[in-house]
Amino acid sequence: MEIDMADEKQRVALVTGGSRGIGRAIAERLLEEGMRVVICGRNAPDDLPRHHGAVTEFEACDVRSADEVQAMVDRIFERHGRLDLAVNNAGGSPEADAASASPRFSERVLALNLLAPLHVAQAANRIMQAQEDGGSIVNIASVSGTRPSPGTAVYGAAKAGLLSLTESLAMEWGPKVRVNAIVVGLVATEAAADHYGGEAGMKRIDAMLPLGRMARGPDIAGVVSFLASADAAYISGARIAAHGGGERPIFLSLAQMG
């Protein structure tokens, strides 16, 4: 496939899990900034992220498969001749008691939240290392990887691993490729109301956060935009907290109640 020379210098981004939630907000922000954006997932969304006349491209891919990831990145390179930014956003886990979670369940959680970002990063790095201006990889991590995560223990362990992976890849792949992580706190996504007990539950959580509200997708997208920009040219191996100041320790609330 021939590369469209008119688009040769337009920056190209890949956002995994970019059809909804945080990923969709990231894709829309990058479109707004003039990038050509590819999102991926196992199934195509009914409505692709867009900004004015710009629309994302979609690639069907199970990011847990290294072969599928490599084939997808190869197709992106064949179309556009470059890859400037890879955002590892796909992830998540249902709740499960660590004592009874099946080995298959745990393996799937680890595959999605730790191994998949590695697959994407490896495939992106092969292209970025050969580019004159290198590239940037941003991993969407979680506060679950920085504190106990009861009910999602394997997810928390995977996200802790992702933070370690970020620092190691930054050291191995510099100076051409910068690798950073965003430590995301509570986010008001489409499903948040159901998860946190409706609007009343969300308001209670908002009141517990120092900034008075959960994050919204655009809050995280703004950090991705910064890390991908020239303003962050000397930032690599970093973990940037986007958690609104952190979660209030329960003992403080209990002490005030007493």
C-alpha positions in Angstrom: 0.0 0.0 0.0 1.3 3.4 -0.9 1.7 6.1 1.7 -0.2 9.4 1.1 2.6 11.9 0.8 0.3 14.7 1.6 -0.1 13.3 5.1 3.6 12.4 5.5 4.3 15.0 8.2 1.0 14.7 10.0 1.6 13.1 13.4 0.0 9.8 13.9 -1.4 8.4 17.2 -2.7 5.0 18.3 -5.1 4.9 21.3 -6.1 1.4 22.5 -9.6 1.2 23.9 -10.4 4.5 22.3 -14.1 4.1 21.6 -15.4 5.1 25.0 -14.6 6.6 28.4 -11.1 8.0 28.9 -9.9 6.6 25.6 -12.6 8.4 23.6 -11.7 11.7 25.3 -8.0 11.1 24.5 -8.8 10.4 20.8 -11.0 13.5 20.5 -8.3 15.7 22.1 -5.6 14.4 19.7 -7.9 15.0 16.7 -8.5 18.5 17.9 -4.7 19.0 17.9 -4.5 17.9 14.3 -3.2 14.4 14.7 -4.3 11.5 12.7 -5.7 9.1 15.3 -6.2 5.3 15.1 -8.2 3.6 17.8 -8.5 -0.1 18.3 -10.7 -2.6 20.0 -12.2 -6.1 19.5 -15.4 -4.6 18.1 -16.0 -1.5 16.1 -18.1 1.2 17.9 -21.4 2.5 16.5 -20.0 6.0 16.5 -16.3 6.8 16.0 -14.7 9.6 18.0 -14.5 12.8 15.9 -13.7 16.4 16.1 -15.4 18.7 13.6 -14.6 17.1 10.2 -11.8 14.8 11.5 -12.7 11.2 12.3 -10.6 8.5 13.9 -9.7 5.3 12.1 -10.6 2.0 13.6 -8.6 -1.2 13.8 -10.0 -4.5 15.0 -7.5 -5.9 17.4 -7.4 -7.9 20.7 -4.4 -6.2 22.3 -3.8 -9.3 24.5 -2.4 -11.0 21.3 1.1 -9.9 20.4 0.6 -11.2 16.8 -2.6 -9.1 16.4 -0.9 -6.0 17.8 2.1 -6.3 15.5 -0.2 -6.8 12.5 -2.2 -3.8 13.4 0.8 -1.6 13.9 2.2 -2.8 10.6 -1.0 -1.8 8.9 -0.9 1.7 10.4 2.7 2.1 9.2 1.8 0.9 5.7 -1.0 3.6 5.5 0.8 6.5 7.1 4.5 5.8 7.1 4.9 6.8 10.8 3.7 6.4 14.3 4.4 9.3 16.8 2.3 8.4 19.8 1.0 5.2 21.3 -1.4 5.5 24.3 -2.0 2.3 26.2 -5.5 3.0 27.5 -7.3 -0.4 27.2 -7.7 -2.1 30.6 -9.9 -2.8 33.5 -11.2 -5.6 35.6 -14.4 -6.8 37.3 -14.3 -7.3 41.0 -13.2 -10.7 42.3 -12.2 -12.1 45.7 -8.5 -13.0 45.4 -9.0 -16.1 47.4 -11.4 -17.6 44.9 -10.5 -16.0 41.6 -9.7 -18.6 39.0 -6.3 -18.9 37.4 -7.9 -18.1 34.0 -9.5 -15.0 35.4 -6.2 -13.8 36.8 -4.3 -14.5 33.6 -6.8 -12.6 31.5 -6.6 -9.5 33.9 -2.8 -9.6 33.7 -2.8 -10.1 30.0 -5.0 -7.0 29.4 -3.5 -4.7 31.9 0.2 -5.5 31.8 1.2 -7.7 28.8 -1.0 -5.9 26.3 0.7 -2.5 27.0 4.0 -4.2 26.5 2.9 -5.7 23.2 1.8 -2.3 21.9 4.9 -0.6 23.3 7.2 -3.1 21.6 5.5 -2.8 18.2 5.4 1.0 18.4 9.1 1.2 19.5 10.3 -0.6 16.4 8.8 2.1 14.3 9.7 5.1 16.5 13.4 4.1 16.9 13.8 4.4 13.1 12.1 7.9 12.9 14.3 11.0 13.0 12.1 12.5 15.8 11.4 9.3 17.6 8.1 9.0 19.5 6.2 8.9 22.7 4.4 6.1 24.6 1.9 7.0 27.4 0.6 4.2 29.7 -2.7 4.8 31.5 -2.0 3.5 35.0 -4.1 3.7 38.1 -4.0 4.5 41.8 -4.9 0.8 42.2 -1.2 0.1 41.4 0.0 2.4 44.2 -2.1 1.3 47.2 -3.9 -1.9 48.3 -6.7 -2.8 45.9 -9.0 -5.2 47.7 -11.6 -6.8 45.3 -9.3 -6.1 42.3 -6.0 -7.4 43.7 -4.7 -8.8 40.4 -5.7 -5.6 38.6 -3.8 -3.6 41.2 -0.7 -5.8 40.8 -0.9 -5.5 37.0 -1.0 -1.7 37.2 1.9 -1.7 39.7 3.8 -3.7 37.1 2.9 -1.2 34.4 4.5 1.6 36.5 7.7 -0.4 36.8 7.5 -1.3 33.1 7.2 2.3 32.2 10.4 3.3 34.0 12.4 0.3 32.6 11.3 1.0 29.0 12.1 4.7 29.4 15.6 3.7 30.4 16.1 1.1 27.6 14.5 3.1 24.7 15.8 6.6 25.2 16.8 8.9 23.7 14.6 8.2 20.7 11.4 7.1 22.6 10.0 8.7 25.7 7.8 6.5 27.9 5.6 7.9 30.7 2.6 6.8 32.8 -0.4 8.7 34.1 -1.6 7.5 37.5 -5.4 7.9 37.2 -7.7 8.2 40.1 -11.5 7.9 40.2 -13.1 8.9 36.9 -16.7 9.7 36.1 -17.1 7.6 33.0 -20.4 6.5 31.3 -20.7 3.6 33.7 -19.6 5.4 36.9 -23.1 6.1 38.2 -24.0 2.4 38.2 -20.7 1.4 39.8 -20.8 4.0 42.6 -24.4 3.9 43.6 -26.1 6.4 41.3 -25.9 10.2 41.4 -26.0 10.3 45.2 -23.1 7.9 45.5 -21.1 10.0 43.0 -21.7 13.1 45.0 -20.5 11.5 48.2 -17.3 10.4 46.4 -16.8 13.9 44.9 -17.0 15.4 48.4 -14.2 13.1 49.6 -11.7 14.3 46.9 -9.5 17.3 47.5 -10.5 18.9 44.2 -14.2 18.3 44.9 -15.0 16.0 42.0 -14.0 12.9 40.2 -12.0 13.3 37.0 -13.6 13.5 33.6 -12.2 12.1 30.4 -10.9 15.5 29.2 -8.9 15.9 32.4 -6.8 12.8 31.5 -6.7 13.7 27.8 -5.0 17.0 28.7 -2.2 15.1 30.5 -1.7 12.8 27.5 -1.6 15.9 25.2 1.1 17.4 27.4 3.2 14.3 27.6 3.0 13.9 23.8 4.0 17.5 23.2 7.4 19.3 22.7 6.8 20.9 26.2 7.5 17.4 27.7 10.6 16.7 25.6 12.7 16.1 28.7 10.1 14.0 30.6 10.5 10.3 30.4 10.1 7.5 32.9 7.7 9.7 34.9 4.5 8.9 36.6 2.1 11.8 36.7 -0.7 11.6 39.2 -4.1 12.7 37.8 -6.2 11.9 40.9 -7.5 15.2 42.1 -5.2 15.3 45.1 -5.6 11.7 46.1 -8.1 9.7 48.1 -8.9 10.9 51.6 -7.7 8.3 54.2 -10.7 6.6 55.8 -9.2 7.1 59.3 -9.5 10.9 58.9 -13.2 10.6 58.2 -13.7 8.3 61.1 -11.8 10.6 63.4 -14.0 13.5 62.4 -17.1 11.5 62.9 -15.9 10.6 66.4 
